[in-house]
Amino acid sequence: MKTAQIVRIILIVFAAFIIFGPLSSLVIWSVAEKWYWPHLLPQQVGWFYWAKVFEGRMLEALQAGVLIAVVVTALTLLFTVPLGYVLARFQVPFKALVLLIFMLPQAFPQLPVFANATVYLYRWNMGAKVSGVILIQMVGALVYAVWTMTAVFKSIPVSLEEAAINLGASRIRTFCNVSLPLAIPGIIASGLLVFLYSLDEFTGTLLVGSPFVLTLPVFMYNASQGYELPVASITALLLMIPGIVLLLVMERYLKAEYLSSFGRI
């Protein structure tokens, strides 16, 4: 066996260990009913904690998380699709500054940003409510959606819109009949990205929604705080399923020209 092949095998094994090592730990913990030091494997395995998770508030947390993610995605796209088109097509004054403002929440640690926002949400009587959680999640979701939608419309050739305008179509009709249909794959990709962000968002949801708004990340955090590692591991595995499925779907719609357009915004 050649040296190059040996190095390649070693790298593949190392990469597999990095990727699947933490996942294997979650799988083992999810079925471990008794596992004490210094044993390398559980002394007793079973489905006790799986039954405990489904009998508890996990389904409630899943339902609330999905509902919040759907609303956050719909509101975010409703706001960012027209904004992304305007930023991509028109000479907006201080466009770079506008894009930078939307990037600012991700430029700083999330904890102080969300903590300060939580103070104002409680003053507006939106604390510990679903509406407050939706609003705080949109702070982060807008970052992804604005930049993605601007790149999507930037990738659509201007000549197609100019042809429609030359044939007598208004700017609004051109947007609805030409630009918007061509942007559908990008809108789907952006929506999936926002949905995944909302479904996995933890910091803002915990600060604003606690103790009445329960999502899967918060449920997992509460379980880990009580040292119920099997419950936390099961919740983490369940949280991974929609993420993997939606990422595979997003790979189909997120085209390379969208990513290349980020550099031209």
Secondary structure as UniProt FT lines:
FT   HELIX           3..31
FT   STRAND          32..34
FT   TURN            37..38
FT   STRAND          44..45
FT   HELIX           48..55
FT   TURN            56..57
FT   HELIX           58..89
FT   TURN            93..94
FT   HELIX           95..107
FT   HELIX           110..123
FT   TURN            124..125
FT   TURN            127..128
FT   HELIX           130..155
FT   HELIX           158..166
FT   TURN            167..168
FT   HELIX           171..174
FT   HELIX           175..179
FT   HELIX           180..200
FT   HELIX           203..209
FT   TURN            210..212
FT   HELIX           216..225
FT   TURN            226..227
FT   HELIX           229..253
FT   HELIX           256..260
FT   HELIX           261..264
//
